[in-house]
């Protein structure tokens, strides 16, 4: 049987503060050490590192081309065929990302895609769950729950001045850090659980 010439899809998923971008950049670094041609992309909504950089919550950064629509990924590559395309914040590209990445994979390009698989109201954050279902490799990371220290598969939006019965409210389109969000385990992902004191 002849070996496949198609690329492989690797998905790095999890909640906020799980280290998804950190893992993506680690893989970028390893690929470059191996002499591979790598192109790095992010979503324009994520401006933590500035207009042309991916940044992690702990301060590591990498130059990247920031895009808004899935089709821009193909346009940015033009006719080039790098060995690896690394894409961060995959969730913000929407369902149209799936066929675009498939086109890269069929063309023999390996894709490393990182993103939130869960919204902060606990629902699936497409297209990452679909990409997970189609991937050759899925790495599902967890964060640390701010309430009890357990593995956190969720994140919630925090409010400094909560209203009664609405201490933590979820919406799916904002970007922020610890000033806006908290990692929570399943037992503490609902409103009313107070963070532990440090």
C-alpha positions as CSV (number, residue, x, y, z in Angstrom):
1,X,0.0,0.0,0.0
2,X,1.4,3.4,-1.0
3,X,1.9,5.9,1.8
4,X,-0.6,8.8,2.0
5,X,0.6,12.2,0.7
6,X,-2.2,14.0,2.5
7,X,-1.3,16.1,5.6
8,X,-2.3,15.3,9.1
9,X,-4.5,17.4,11.3
10,X,-3.5,17.8,15.0
11,X,-5.9,19.7,17.3
12,X,-4.9,21.2,20.6
13,X,-8.1,21.9,22.5
14,X,-9.3,22.9,26.0
15,X,-10.6,25.8,28.1
16,X,-8.9,29.1,28.7
17,X,-5.6,29.0,30.7
18,X,-4.9,25.4,29.7
19,X,-1.7,26.2,27.7
20,X,-3.1,25.7,24.2
21,X,-1.1,28.5,22.6
22,X,2.0,27.4,24.6
23,X,1.7,23.9,23.2
24,X,1.1,25.2,19.7
25,X,4.3,27.3,19.8
26,X,6.2,24.4,21.3
27,X,5.3,22.3,18.2
28,X,6.2,25.3,15.9
29,X,9.6,25.4,17.5
30,X,10.2,21.6,17.1
31,X,9.2,21.7,13.5
32,X,11.6,24.5,12.8
33,X,14.4,22.6,14.6
34,X,13.6,19.7,12.2
35,X,14.1,22.1,9.2
36,X,10.5,22.3,8.3
37,X,9.0,25.4,6.7
38,X,6.3,26.7,9.1
39,X,3.7,29.4,8.7
40,X,2.0,30.7,11.8
41,X,-1.5,32.3,11.9
42,X,-3.9,33.7,14.5
43,X,-7.2,35.5,14.6
44,X,-7.4,39.3,14.5
45,X,-9.6,39.3,17.5
46,X,-6.7,38.1,19.7
47,X,-4.6,41.2,20.1
48,X,-2.9,40.2,23.4
49,X,0.5,40.2,21.7
50,X,-0.2,43.1,19.3
51,X,-1.3,43.2,15.7
52,X,1.2,40.6,14.4
53,X,2.1,38.2,17.2
54,X,0.6,35.2,19.0
55,X,1.0,35.6,22.8
56,X,0.4,33.2,25.6
57,X,-1.0,34.0,29.0
58,X,2.5,33.6,30.5
59,X,4.2,35.9,28.1
60,X,5.7,33.8,25.4
61,X,5.2,35.2,21.9
62,X,5.8,34.4,18.2
63,X,5.4,36.5,15.0
64,X,2.2,35.5,13.2
65,X,-0.1,36.7,10.4
66,X,-3.4,37.7,11.9
67,X,-6.5,36.9,9.9
68,X,-10.3,37.3,10.2
69,X,-11.9,35.0,7.7
70,X,-11.1,31.4,6.9
71,X,-10.5,32.1,3.2
72,X,-7.8,34.6,4.1
73,X,-5.7,31.6,5.1
74,X,-5.6,30.3,1.6
75,X,-5.0,33.8,0.2
76,X,-2.1,34.4,2.7
77,X,-0.4,31.2,1.5
78,X,-0.9,32.0,-2.1
79,X,0.7,29.1,-4.1
80,X,3.1,28.2,-1.3
81,X,3.1,24.8,0.3
82,X,4.8,25.0,3.7
83,X,5.4,21.8,5.6
84,X,3.3,22.9,8.5
85,X,0.6,25.5,9.1
86,X,0.0,26.5,12.8
87,X,-3.3,28.2,13.6
88,X,-4.3,29.6,16.9
89,X,-7.8,30.7,18.2
90,X,-9.4,28.4,15.6
91,X,-12.8,28.8,17.3
92,X,-13.1,32.4,16.1
93,X,-12.9,31.4,12.4
94,X,-16.3,29.7,12.5
95,X,-17.5,26.6,10.6
96,X,-16.0,27.9,7.3
97,X,-12.6,26.9,8.7
98,X,-13.3,23.2,8.3
99,X,-13.3,23.0,4.5
100,X,-10.3,25.5,4.3
101,X,-8.2,23.3,6.5
102,X,-9.3,20.2,4.6
103,X,-8.0,21.8,1.4
104,X,-4.6,22.3,3.0
105,X,-4.6,18.8,4.3
106,X,-5.5,17.3,0.9
107,X,-2.6,19.4,-0.5
108,X,-0.2,17.6,1.8
109,X,0.3,20.3,4.4
110,X,0.3,19.3,8.1
111,X,-2.0,21.5,10.2
112,X,-1.7,22.2,13.9
113,X,-4.8,24.0,15.1
114,X,-5.4,25.3,18.7
115,X,-8.6,26.6,20.1
116,X,-11.3,26.6,22.6
117,X,-13.6,23.5,22.3
118,X,-16.0,24.9,24.9
119,X,-17.8,28.3,25.3
120,X,-17.8,29.8,28.8
121,X,-21.4,28.7,29.2
122,X,-20.3,25.1,28.8
123,X,-21.4,24.5,25.2
124,X,-19.4,23.3,22.2
125,X,-17.4,26.1,20.5
126,X,-17.5,25.2,16.8
127,X,-15.6,24.6,14.7
128,X,-13.1,23.1,17.2
129,X,-15.3,20.0,18.1
130,X,-15.8,19.2,14.4
131,X,-12.0,19.5,13.9
132,X,-11.4,17.2,16.8
133,X,-13.7,14.6,15.3
134,X,-11.7,14.8,12.0
135,X,-8.2,15.0,13.4
136,X,-5.5,12.3,13.4
137,X,-4.4,13.6,16.8
138,X,-6.3,15.5,19.5
139,X,-4.6,16.9,22.6
140,X,-7.2,17.9,25.2
141,X,-5.7,20.1,27.8
142,X,-7.1,21.2,31.2
143,X,-6.4,24.3,33.3
144,X,-6.5,24.5,37.1
145,X,-9.7,25.3,38.9
146,X,-9.5,28.6,40.8
147,X,-11.9,27.2,43.5
148,X,-10.4,23.9,44.4
149,X,-7.2,23.3,42.3
150,X,-8.6,20.3,40.4
151,X,-8.3,19.9,36.6
152,X,-10.5,22.5,35.0
153,X,-12.2,21.6,31.7
154,X,-14.3,24.8,31.7
155,X,-13.9,28.6,32.0
156,X,-16.4,31.2,33.1
157,X,-16.8,34.9,32.7
158,X,-16.3,36.7,36.0
159,X,-18.0,39.9,37.1
160,X,-16.5,42.2,39.7
161,X,-19.9,43.4,40.8
162,X,-22.2,40.4,40.3
163,X,-26.0,40.8,40.4
164,X,-28.0,38.4,42.5
165,X,-28.4,35.1,40.7
166,X,-26.0,36.2,38.0
167,X,-22.6,36.1,39.5
168,X,-20.9,34.6,36.4
169,X,-22.4,35.1,33.0
170,X,-21.2,33.5,29.8
171,X,-20.9,35.0,26.3
172,X,-18.8,33.5,23.6
173,X,-17.0,36.2,21.7
174,X,-14.8,38.2,24.0
175,X,-11.1,37.7,24.6
176,X,-9.4,38.4,28.0
177,X,-7.3,37.1,30.7
178,X,-7.7,36.5,34.4
179,X,-9.3,39.9,34.8
180,X,-12.3,38.6,32.8
181,X,-12.3,34.8,33.1
182,X,-11.6,32.0,35.5
183,X,-10.9,28.3,35.0
184,X,-13.3,26.0,36.7
185,X,-13.7,22.3,37.2
186,X,-17.1,20.6,36.6
187,X,-18.1,20.8,40.3
188,X,-17.4,24.6,40.4
189,X,-18.3,25.8,37.0
190,X,-21.7,27.3,38.0
191,X,-22.3,30.7,39.6
192,X,-22.0,30.8,43.4
193,X,-18.7,29.0,43.8
194,X,-16.2,31.5,45.2
195,X,-12.5,31.4,44.3
196,X,-10.1,30.1,47.0
197,X,-8.1,32.7,48.9
198,X,-4.4,32.8,48.2
